[in-house]
Structures are given as C-alpha cells and as structure tokens.
Amino acid sequence: GSRSLECSDVVRHVLEWPPTQQDRPLRLKDLQNRLGKPARQALHAAVRQTWRSGAPFRLQLQLLLPSGQLRWLELHGMLVHSARPCLRGTLQDVSIRHLAQQAAAPHFRGERHAAA
C-alpha cells in the first residue's frame, strides 16, 4: 500500500510537521526519517512482526525533531482486520515521564545500596 499515516493535528504538532505541508499526508518514511538508526530498526521490526503474527506492539523511541529537540515517543500498534487489513496505532509524547524516570534512577539506586 501507500504506507500513509492518518494523523491528528496533535500528532502533527508533536512531530513538528511544517504548516506548509499540512495537506500532504504523512508517510511511515516521514516518521522513520526523524528516528536514529536503532529506533528506525526497532520500529521496522515491530511493524514487520505485527504484520506477520497479528500481535500488537508497544515501543518507546527517541525522536530527533527538526528544531533539534530530542523527544521520547511511545507507540502502540495493532493489526485491524477489515475488508483491507491495516495497521492502526497511537503515538504519545512521553518525554517528561522518561526524563523524570532518568532523574529518579540514581536516587533509587543509591537507596538500594544504602539498604544493602
């Protein structure tokens, strides 16, 4: 198929999709182009596995935006069986949660060592 993505305005905003291209459909490749190689490979493998097995996927990936910002996204995808099977999913910006977990990790590691 065309591998086009139907995206909400919120997703377009998260991805920093240019206002001048709002009428152009996003393609899977547009998302992949904003991912580093490991994240791109993980997304490709998850999508391929979902198409093969029908099992849903959940990934957290780091995304480099055109503004230079790094964001963490959580993607959920599943195969929908209809007249023409398609992959449906959600995308959520989880950067704040991810950064909070990173900041808390040294604190919790220190508590474990102190208790030992």
C-alpha positions in Angstrom: 0.0 0.0 0.0 0.8 3.6 0.2 2.0 3.4 3.8 0.4 6.8 4.5 -0.4 7.7 8.1 -3.6 9.2 9.2 -2.6 11.6 11.9 -4.4 14.0 14.2 -3.3 17.7 14.5 -1.8 16.8 17.9 0.5 14.2 16.3 1.5 16.6 13.5 2.4 19.1 16.2 4.4 16.6 18.2 6.3 15.6 15.0 6.8 19.3 14.2 5.2 18.8 10.8 5.5 22.0 8.8 2.3 24.0 8.5 3.1 24.5 4.8 2.7 20.7 4.4 -0.4 20.1 6.4 -2.4 19.0 3.4 0.2 16.4 2.4 -0.3 13.0 4.0 2.4 11.8 6.3 4.1 8.6 5.3 5.7 6.0 7.5 9.0 7.1 6.0 8.4 10.7 7.2 8.4 9.3 10.8 11.3 7.0 10.2 13.4 9.9 8.8 13.2 11.5 12.2 14.5 8.5 14.1 18.0 7.4 14.7 19.1 4.1 13.1 18.5 1.9 16.2 15.0 3.4 16.7 14.2 3.1 13.0 15.3 -0.6 13.0 13.2 -1.2 16.1 10.1 0.3 14.5 10.6 -1.6 11.3 11.0 -4.9 13.2 7.9 -4.2 15.3 5.7 -3.3 12.3 7.0 -6.3 10.3 6.3 -8.7 13.3 2.8 -7.3 13.7 2.0 -7.8 10.0 3.4 -11.4 10.3 1.9 -12.5 13.6 -1.0 -10.2 14.2 0.4 -9.4 17.7 0.2 -5.8 18.8 3.4 -3.8 19.6 4.5 -1.2 22.1 7.7 0.7 21.7 9.4 3.7 23.2 11.6 5.5 20.7 13.8 8.6 20.7 12.9 11.1 18.0 15.0 14.0 16.7 12.8 16.9 15.7 13.7 19.5 13.0 14.1 22.0 15.8 16.9 19.9 17.2 14.9 18.7 20.3 15.0 15.1 21.3 11.7 13.6 22.3 10.7 10.2 23.6 7.6 8.7 21.9 5.5 5.7 22.9 3.9 4.0 20.0 1.3 1.3 20.2 0.3 -0.6 17.0 -2.1 -3.3 16.1 -3.4 -5.1 13.0 -7.0 -4.3 12.2 -8.8 -6.9 10.1 -11.3 -5.4 7.8 -12.0 -5.5 4.1 -8.4 -4.4 3.7 -6.2 -5.1 6.7 -4.3 -2.1 8.1 -2.1 -1.2 10.9 -3.6 1.2 13.5 -1.9 2.8 16.4 -1.3 5.6 18.7 1.7 7.9 19.4 2.2 9.7 22.6 5.0 12.1 23.7 6.4 10.6 26.9 9.5 12.8 27.1 8.6 14.3 30.5 7.9 10.9 32.0 11.1 9.5 30.5 13.2 12.4 31.8 11.7 12.1 35.3 12.5 8.4 35.4 16.1 9.1 34.3 16.4 11.7 37.0 15.0 9.5 39.7 17.1 6.4 38.7 20.3 7.5 40.5 18.3 8.3 43.6 16.7 4.9 43.8 20.0 3.1 43.0 21.6 4.9 45.9 18.8 3.9 48.3 19.2 0.2 47.3 22.9 0.4 48.0 22.4 2.1 51.4 19.9 -0.6 52.4 22.2 -3.4 51.5 
